[in-house]
Amino acid sequence: MPAEPATPSSVDLDDPGSQTARRVVGVLALATVIPVLYLPGTIHNFFDLKIYMKAMDWWAAGNPLYDYAQPDRVQGELFFTYPPFAALLLLPFAALKLGATVVIFTGLTLLGVAVTTKWLLDPVIRRHRLPQLFTLAVGVLSVLAVESTRETITFGQINMLLVVLILADLLFAVPRGSRWAGVGIGLAAALKLFPAIFVVYLLASRRWRAAVVAGATAAGATLLAAAVAPGDSWRFWTHELWATDRVGRTDYTGNQSLFGLLSRLTAPEEPSRLIWLALVAAVAGYGLWRAVRAAQAGDALTGLTLTGLVAALISPITWTHHIYWFIPAVVILIDATLSTDPRTAVGARRRRRLGLLSLGTSAIIVYGVVSFYDFGIAPVPTSTPWEFLLRNVYVLLCLVLLVVLPVRPGADLPRNKDPKPTTRPQTPIHH
């Protein structure tokens, strides 16, 4: 009797050409959706970059850097708030036309997105034998859809430079014991104060040499800026650093930190500093404890991600484009989901929880908290509970991830490019 012919559906499922075609169509479909998120009305027209460049023109003309003030209809005046070392790196762009600077900043940010996404996904691709090109393409496009990336690109921010420096240090240089370990974090901390938390993380995880190198690098860059611009440097470190009114109101929706949440609770009054400091101590202590445990378990990515979430929570001002750390958190959740054995009842439930958490986190960070609102809205105490929840969603998500983000023991261990399948995939540990 002749064999029964295969159905078209079974042929399609097993045909490599058909799989490739479906992947190409999927990537193209995603690529056509992403630009919609960058349409006028949802972007910022390189607002911050324009301020930087005007401040550089002002400084290049011989004026004190931190005297620059740009009139603004919402905040009254806008200032240059970065450390002097960042100004040294920005100053050469004053010689270029604004359009050229926009192209360079955007191009470097896109390159940073591609490189860092590859760093995050390569271990997951190897571990689970995922199609490399397809997975990387979907990953890069998905990162471009995330609000923090959109805000970084359309404000003209330098966040991706900081991310590249931090990830290169903590994913490669530090685990390998490189003599350069700590340099990236030190440079990032000299450019912007936010990354200084990673020096604390190095100390807490007993990476003594890397911590010393990071501190020395930050100090060296700061001293270089002081040698070039002594007056501006003295003014920044003794006065402007502590003048919180220069960075805008703390109760704006865009400020997704613990202090921002408290400010929205008490607006128009200032929140209690004692309550804030108590929360900062609790969050920093718990978050860094979990981060160190992750590092000790051989999971560098979870350790640095938890540290980034701590930084976002404890900083007085955390604009949405600062919180890149949701992106590696999603990668960790996806990897943990795929690594959990679904053949037991406990494993199946855990896999479901991790999968739902990764999907929920992805949906929140793509939709965003301010992209479809007025960035400068400062809710009053009469706001509805639902509106208050929405306007603090990143703060709450940071707190949730700080508690539930799984530690993957041995995630840093080298793996063969073509590993043998295991009968029992590794189950992530939850605290």
C-alpha positions in Angstrom: 0.0 0.0 0.0 1.5 3.4 -0.9 2.4 5.7 1.9 -0.1 8.4 2.8 1.1 11.8 1.4 2.3 14.3 4.0 -0.1 17.2 4.6 1.0 20.7 3.5 1.0 21.9 7.1 3.5 19.1 8.2 5.8 19.8 5.3 5.7 23.6 6.1 6.6 23.0 9.7 9.7 20.8 8.8 10.9 22.8 5.8 13.9 25.0 6.7 13.1 27.3 3.8 9.6 27.8 5.2 10.9 28.5 8.7 13.3 31.1 7.2 10.6 32.7 5.3 8.4 33.0 8.4 11.2 34.5 10.3 12.0 37.1 7.6 8.3 38.1 7.5 8.2 38.4 11.3 11.3 40.6 11.4 10.0 42.8 8.6 6.6 43.1 10.3 8.3 44.2 13.5 10.5 46.6 11.6 7.5 48.3 10.1 5.8 48.8 13.5 8.8 50.3 15.3 8.9 53.7 13.3 5.3 54.3 14.5 6.6 54.8 18.0 8.9 57.6 16.7 6.2 59.6 15.0 5.8 63.3 15.9 3.9 63.7 19.1 5.8 60.9 20.8 9.3 62.2 20.4 11.3 65.1 21.8 13.1 66.6 18.8 16.6 66.2 20.4 15.6 68.6 23.1 18.4 67.8 25.6 21.1 67.6 22.9 20.2 71.1 21.7 20.7 72.3 25.3 24.1 70.6 25.5 25.2 72.2 22.2 24.0 75.7 23.2 25.8 75.3 26.5 29.0 74.3 24.6 28.7 77.3 22.3 28.3 79.5 25.4 31.3 77.8 27.1 33.5 78.0 24.0 32.8 81.8 23.9 34.6 82.1 27.2 31.7 82.2 29.5 31.4 80.1 32.8 29.9 76.8 31.9 27.4 76.6 34.7 26.2 80.2 34.1 24.4 79.0 31.0 20.6 79.3 31.4 18.0 78.7 28.6 14.5 80.1 29.1 11.8 77.5 29.3 8.0 77.9 29.4 7.5 75.0 31.9 10.6 75.1 34.2 11.6 78.8 33.8 15.2 78.1 33.0 17.2 75.0 31.9 20.9 74.5 32.7 23.8 72.3 31.8 24.0 69.7 34.7 26.7 67.2 33.7 30.1 67.0 35.4 33.0 69.0 33.7 34.5 65.8 32.2 31.3 65.3 30.2 31.6 68.9 29.0 35.1 68.2 27.7 33.8 65.3 25.6 30.9 67.4 24.3 32.9 70.5 23.5 34.3 69.4 20.1 30.8 69.0 18.8 30.4 72.8 19.2 32.5 73.0 16.0 29.9 71.0 14.0 26.5 71.9 12.7 23.6 70.7 14.9 22.4 68.4 12.1 25.8 66.6 12.0 25.8 66.2 15.8 22.3 64.7 15.7 23.4 62.2 13.1 26.5 61.2 15.1 24.7 60.9 18.4 21.9 58.9 16.8 24.3 56.7 14.9 26.3 56.0 18.0 23.2 55.2 20.0 22.0 52.7 17.4 25.4 51.1 17.3 25.3 50.9 21.1 21.9 49.2 21.0 23.1 46.6 18.5 26.3 45.8 20.3 24.8 45.6 23.8 21.8 43.6 22.6 24.2 41.1 21.1 26.2 40.9 24.3 23.0 40.2 26.3 21.5 37.6 23.8 24.6 35.6 22.7 24.7 33.5 25.9 20.9 32.8 25.7 21.2 31.9 22.0 24.0 29.4 22.7 22.3 28.0 25.7 19.0 27.3 24.0 20.2 26.8 20.4 18.1 29.7 19.1 18.5 30.9 15.5 21.2 33.5 15.9 20.4 36.1 13.2 16.7 36.0 13.7 16.9 36.2 17.5 19.4 39.1 17.3 17.2 41.0 14.8 14.1 40.6 16.9 16.1 41.6 20.0 17.5 44.8 18.5 14.1 45.8 17.1 12.5 45.1 20.4 15.1 47.2 22.3 14.4 50.1 19.9 10.7 49.9 20.8 11.4 50.3 24.5 10.6 53.7 25.9 14.0 54.3 27.6 15.6 53.8 24.1 13.1 56.0 22.4 13.7 58.7 25.0 17.5 58.4 24.7 17.4 58.7 20.9 14.8 61.5 20.6 16.2 63.5 23.6 19.7 63.1 22.2 21.0 61.6 25.4 24.3 59.8 26.1 22.9 56.9 28.1 23.9 54.2 25.6 27.6 55.3 25.9 27.3 54.7 29.7 25.6 51.3 29.2 28.4 50.2 26.8 31.1 51.1 29.3 29.3 49.4 32.2 28.4 46.2 30.4 31.8 45.9 28.8 33.3 46.1 32.3 30.9 43.9 34.2 30.2 41.2 31.6 33.8 40.8 30.2 36.6 42.7 31.9 35.7 42.0 35.6 34.7 38.3 35.2 38.0 37.6 33.3 40.1 39.5 35.8 41.4 41.8 33.1 43.8 44.5 34.2 41.4 47.0 32.6 38.5 45.9 34.8 36.9 49.0 36.4 38.0 51.4 33.7 34.6 51.4 32.0 32.7 52.0 35.2 35.1 54.8 36.2 34.7 56.6 32.9 30.9 56.3 33.1 30.9 57.7 36.7 33.0 60.6 35.6 30.6 61.4 32.8 27.4 61.1 34.9 27.0 60.4 38.6 24.3 57.7 38.1 26.9 54.9 37.3 28.8 55.5 40.6 26.6 52.8 42.2 28.5 50.2 40.3 31.7 51.1 42.2 29.8 50.3 45.4 28.7 47.0 43.8 32.3 46.1 43.0 33.2 46.8 46.6 30.3 44.9 48.0 31.1 41.9 45.8 34.8 42.1 46.9 36.2 42.9 43.5 38.8 45.0 45.2 41.2 45.7 42.4 38.4 46.5 39.9 36.8 48.9 42.5 40.2 50.7 43.0 40.7 51.0 39.2 37.2 52.3 38.8 37.7 54.9 41.5 41.1 55.9 40.2 39.8 56.2 36.7 36.9 58.4 37.8 39.2 60.5 39.9 41.7 60.8 37.0 39.1 61.9 34.5 37.7 64.4 37.1 41.2 65.8 37.7 41.8 66.1 34.0 38.7 68.2 33.7 39.8 70.3 36.7 43.1 71.0 35.1 41.4 72.2 31.9 38.6 74.1 33.6 39.5 74.6 37.3 36.9 77.3 38.0 34.0 75.4 36.5 35.1 72.2 38.2 35.3 73.8 41.6 31.9 75.3 41.1 30.3 72.0 40.0 31.6 69.9 42.9 31.1 72.5 45.6 27.8 74.0 44.5 26.0 72.9 41.4 26.1 69.2 42.3 23.9 69.9 45.3 21.5 72.4 43.6 18.7 70.0 42.9 16.5 72.8 41.5 18.7 72.9 38.4 17.4 69.5 37.1 13.7 70.3 37.3 10.8 69.6 39.6 11.0 66.2 41.3 7.2 65.5 41.1 7.2 65.4 37.3 5.9 62.2 35.8 9.3 61.7 34.0 11.1 61.3 37.4 10.6 57.6 38.1 12.5 57.3 41.4 11.4 56.7 45.0 11.8 60.5 45.6 9.7 61.2 42.5 7.0 58.9 43.9 7.1 60.5 47.3 7.0 64.0 45.6 3.9 63.0 43.7 2.3 61.9 47.0 2.9 65.1 48.8 2.8 67.6 45.9 2.9 70.6 46.0 4.8 70.2 49.3 8.3 68.6 49.5 8.4 65.0 50.8 10.1 64.1 54.1 13.8 63.6 53.6 13.9 61.3 56.6 11.3 59.0 55.1 13.1 59.1 51.7 16.5 58.3 53.3 15.0 55.4 55.3 13.6 53.9 52.0 16.9 54.5 50.2 18.8 52.6 52.9 16.3 49.7 52.9 16.2 49.4 49.1 20.0 49.9 48.6 20.8 47.4 51.3 18.4 44.7 50.1 19.1 45.3 46.4 22.9 45.2 46.7 22.7 42.1 48.9 20.8 40.3 46.2 23.2 41.6 43.5 26.2 40.3 45.5 24.5 36.9 45.9 24.0 36.8 42.1 27.6 37.6 41.5 28.8 35.0 43.9 26.5 32.4 42.2 28.2 33.2 38.8 25.4 35.3 37.4 27.1 38.7 36.5 24.1 39.9 34.4 21.6 39.6 37.2 24.1 41.2 39.6 24.6 44.3 37.5 20.9 44.5 36.5 19.8 44.5 40.2 22.5 47.2 40.8 21.1 49.3 38.0 17.5 49.0 39.4 18.8 50.1 42.8 20.4 53.1 41.2 17.2 54.0 39.5 15.2 53.8 42.7 17.6 55.7 45.1 18.6 58.6 42.8 16.6 61.7 43.6 16.1 62.2 39.9 15.7 59.2 37.6 14.3 60.2 34.2 12.8 57.4 32.2 15.7 57.3 29.7 18.0 56.4 32.7 16.3 53.1 33.3 18.0 50.9 30.7 18.1 48.1 33.2 14.6 46.8 32.4 16.0 45.4 29.2 18.6 43.0 30.7 15.9 42.1 33.3 13.6 40.9 30.4 16.5 38.9 28.9 17.1 37.2 32.3 13.4 36.4 32.7 13.3 34.9 29.2 16.4 32.8 29.8 15.1 31.6 33.2 11.8 30.7 31.5 13.5 28.6 28.8 15.8 27.0 31.4 13.0 25.9 33.7 11.9 22.2 33.3 8.1 22.2 32.6 7.7 18.5 33.1 7.0 18.8 36.8 4.1 20.7 38.4 6.4 23.0 40.3 8.5 23.6 37.1 5.4 24.3 35.0 4.0 26.8 37.5 7.4 28.6 37.8 7.8 28.6 34.0 4.3 30.2 33.7 5.1 32.8 36.3 8.4 33.8 34.7 6.9 33.9 31.2 4.0 36.1 32.3 6.4 38.4 34.2 8.7 38.7 31.1 5.6 39.5 28.9 4.2 42.0 31.4 7.5 43.8 31.9 8.0 44.0 28.1 4.5 45.4 27.6 5.0 48.1 30.3 8.4 49.3 29.1 7.3 49.4 25.5 4.1 51.3 26.2 6.0 53.5 28.6 5.0 55.8 31.4 5.4 59.2 29.8 5.6 58.7 26.1 1.9 59.3 25.6 1.5 61.8 28.4 3.0 65.3 28.9 6.5 64.7 30.3 6.2 67.6 32.7 2.8 66.8 34.2 3.0 67.0 38.0 0.0 65.2 39.5 -1.8 66.8 42.4 -3.0 64.9 45.5 -6.5 64.7 44.0 -5.3 62.3 41.2 -7.2 59.0 41.1 -5.5 55.9 42.4 -5.4 54.5 38.9 -3.7 57.6 37.5 -1.2 57.5 40.4 -0.4 53.8 39.7 0.2 54.6 36.0 2.4 57.5 36.7 4.6 55.5 39.1 4.6 52.3 37.2 8.4 52.2 36.6 9.1 52.8 40.3 6.8 49.9 41.3 8.2 47.7 38.5 11.7 48.3 39.8 10.7 47.2 43.3 9.0 44.1 42.0 12.0 43.1 39.9 14.3 43.8 42.8 12.5 41.0 44.7 11.6 38.5 42.0 14.4 38.7 39.4 15.8 35.1 39.4 19.4 34.3 40.0 20.7 31.8 37.4 23.6 29.8 39.1 26.5 29.3 36.8 25.1 31.5 34.1 28.7 33.0 33.5 30.3 29.6 33.1 31.6 29.0 29.6 29.5 26.8 27.4 30.3 24.9 24.2 28.8 26.5 21.1 26.9 23.3 20.4 26.0 22.0 23.8 24.6 18.5 24.4 21.0 18.5 25.3 20.3 17.9 29.0 17.5 15.7 30.4 16.8 18.2 33.1 17.3 21.9 32.3 18.6 24.1 35.1 15.9 25.6 37.3 16.6 29.2 38.4 16.8 30.0 42.0 14.3 32.6 43.4 15.0 34.5 46.6 
